[in-house]
């Protein structure tokens, strides 16, 4: 967040400002998804680009592999995340925004 405030190419940003409806595969009901960030940037050629960004542990971005005690819980989390991200992608496609999922891998952690 501090980086966004100090970067001259970040024109606007907000945290959990956008509500995106999605249908949960767990209960088949409509819920609201609040992505972590909205960012409006100036590109190198002077244009404007908008992003919707979700920050998640890499583990939650791939289907669980081990059939352990936590498998059902992890599978539920993954399925709900997929539903959220599908809705976010459609939201972004309609508005010409870019949807990005960032993990510790992209953050260099």
N, C-alpha and C positions, 0 to 999 in steps of 0.2 A: 504494500500500500504506500509506503514511504517512497518506493521507487516510482510509482505512478505520479505521486505529487511532485516529484523533482524532475521528471522527464518532460522536456519541452514538446515532444511529439505526442504526448498523451493529452488530448483535448478535454476529455471527460471520462470519468470512471465512477463506478458505484459498486457496492457490495450487497448482494442479495436484493437487488432492486426490481428484478423482473420476475413475474409469476407466470409460469407456463403450466397449463392444465395437462394432465396425462391420466391414463387409465392404468391403475395398478393391476398387474397380473395375479396378485395375491388375493385381493378381495373384489376385483372387477368394478371398483368404484373410482370416481374421478377425484383426483388429489391435485394439489398445486406443488410444483417444483420451483424452487428458488435457486438458480445457478449462482455460483460463488461470486462471479464478477461480470460486469458489463464494462467494456472499454471502447472508447472512440479515439482513433489515432490518426495522425497525419502520416501519409506514406512518403517514401523518398521522392516520388515524382509530384508531391504536393496534393495528392488526392486524400480522400477520407476513407478509412476502413473501420468497421465495427465488429467487435468480437463479443461472444458470450463464452465465458470460461468456467469450467468446473475443475476443481482441484481434488484429486482422489488418490488414495494409495493404489499403487499398481496392482496389488492383490485383488482389489475390488473391481478392476476393469477387465478381468479375464474370468472365465468360468472356473469354479473350484474343481480341483483334480482329485483330492483325496476323499475317500468315503469315510470320514471320521464322524465323531459325535457332532461336530459343527457343520457338517456337510449341508444339511437341510437349511440351516440358518444362513450359511454363506451363499447357497444357491438362491434363496429367497432375496437376499440383498442384491445379488448380481442381476436377477430377473427384474427387480424394481428399478435398479440403475439403468438397465437397458431400455426399459419403458420410458424413463425420464429422458434419456439421451436421444431416443428416437423422436420424442415430442420436441425436444430442444432443437434437433436438426431441422425438423419441419418448420418450426418457428423461425429459425435463422434463414432457411431457404426462402421463405415467403418475404423476408425483409432484406435479403442480400447481405446478411451478417455472416460471420464465420463462427462455427461452434468448435471449441477446442477443449479437449480433456488433457489436463496436465497432471503428471505424476511426479514422484520423487526422481524419476529418471530424467525428465525434462528440466527439473529444478537443480539437478546435479547433486542430489543428496544421497 
